[in-house]
Structures are given as C-alpha cells and as structure tokens.
Amino acid sequence: MALLDLATGELLSDAGEAATLLEPTADVPALAEAASGNAGPIAIRFPAFGDGRGISLAVLLRERHGFTGEIRAVGYLIPDLAQFLLRSGFDTAEIADPEQAAIYLVLMITLGVLSIRKGHWVMFIIGIFFPLFWLIGAIMPPRRA
C-alpha cells in the first residue's frame, strides 16, 4: 500500500497507522468519539466503488465535529475520486498500486489545465504551490471576456 497526499500529489514514505478506522455505517456517536481526543489519523473505509458514504463522513467530521487532523481514505478507491476526496476534507488516500499515483497526479494536473481554460490564471499559478486552487479554479464558472 502507498499513501498519497491529495493536496500535493506526493507519495508519503511514512504512512503510519490510523488511530481510528471508521466503517461507512458509522453513526453520530462513533464520529464524535473519533473526532474527540484522537491521537492520530482517522481512516474511513470505502468498501465498494459506488459507496459514497465515506465522503459524507469526512464532511461531517470536518464541519460538525471540527476535526482538524488527518483524514485518510482506505479501501476501494479509483483515481477519479481524488478531486472529490480533497474537496470533502480528506488529506491522504491509500492506494494499492504505487504506479496509480501517477494517474492521481495526472488528474490533478488536468484540474490545473481546466482552471486555465476557464480563464482562472491566478488560480492556476497559486495552484502550482497549492493544488487545491486548481480544484477551485476547475469548479468555478468560466470568466467572461
């Protein structure tokens, strides 16, 4: 397994173990317990391709429970999910094949190109250092000339 930093697209050498593993069926008390007093990353499992409950759990952890630590996506992940994982509050993703990291990186660069095509040059330039801005620029409506 390799750990991919979603904000930078880099493979992390020291993955470390997650302090808490949440299943997609986690309820409110389980989220509250994981967010309070957690000493390490919270991993959220994705058991299947079409299961988006993990994304909802990450949003709840960030917005309702104020969790500021690392949230890690584990399980069945595809590169197309990278932008949604980053936007919903995930910091890292465990990928089974380290060669897939190149696909995630290409996807992030594609978001940068979309920012340029929509006329968001400033977002693209800032995105070179903070790729999150490429995602924002790709989502924003095109600029009018």
Secondary structure, DSSP 8 states (H G I E B T S, - for coil): -EEEETTT--EES-----SEEE-TT--HHHHHHHHTT--S-EEEEE-STT--HHHHHHHHHHHTS---S-EEEEES--GGGHHHHHHHT--EEEES-TTHHHHHHHHHHHHHHHHHHTT-HHHHHHHHH-THHHHHHHHS-----
